[in-house]
């Protein structure tokens, strides 16, 4: 009697989108790799890519592009319960996405319990969010019941507003995606508030320091808060007693590249007067510095790191 050994394999799929426009990236504009796995990704239109026939386990996904910052994501691919397959087929395909990357986060200003409509400050929506999209806050998990078209939006209708209070943060999730941030050399076609700089060794500034962590500390002298809203970190700040959204947690944190260069950038929304940033790197003293800035301006903050 012959026994057929069946191996359990899984696949992982994801979508890559462009920062600012939230448009899906064409296959030629980005690269996806599973580190230490000698298998190329299969690319499809709509920004999708797929790795098939992968053993369950822990991996690192690297996504990069010529004009984008290289981004690393830890992945744990589970054993699919009850799924036994023989290569090359892999019926279990978990869709990987990064919470906060493809959505709209707003501060609720008003809640109408009768119409189940919430109002928020005007915001420019780059891509539509369709009815049925998840709507999440710390006290609510529901869905959007009307489409939000691209353009300026000031409110949304939900299936439920139970427990949702003014000044709470609401996430309207467009899709599960990986949003690629632009690299320090990207030429922005329009004015955008940004801080750029270089991280180097204090005793020899010609030596660039890569992988230094740079994060936004303050806006207008007020410390940045990172609030976890249903599995996504949302960066926000209280300006004159009014909570304002800065983006997801990864919008206020970056790393220096191989040349020591970095960039942090934000939409031009009218309330920036000053910024403070912090640079840290294992084996070096943490440093911070600030600058005055107006919406749409570019400022430079270099850091020369001192070894511990």
Secondary structure by P-SEA (a helix, b strand, c coil): cbbbbbbbbbbbbbbbbbccccccccccccccccccccbbbbbbcccccccccccbbbbbbbbccccccbbbbbbbbccccccccccccccbbbbbbbccccbbbbbbcccccccccccccbbbbccccccccccccccbbbbbcccccccccccccccccccccccbbbbbcccbbbbbbbccccccccccccccbbbbbcccccccccbbbbbbcccccbbbbbbbcccbbbbbbbcccbbbbcccccccbbbbcccccbbbbbcccccccbbbbbbbccccccccbbbbbcccbbbbbbbbcccc
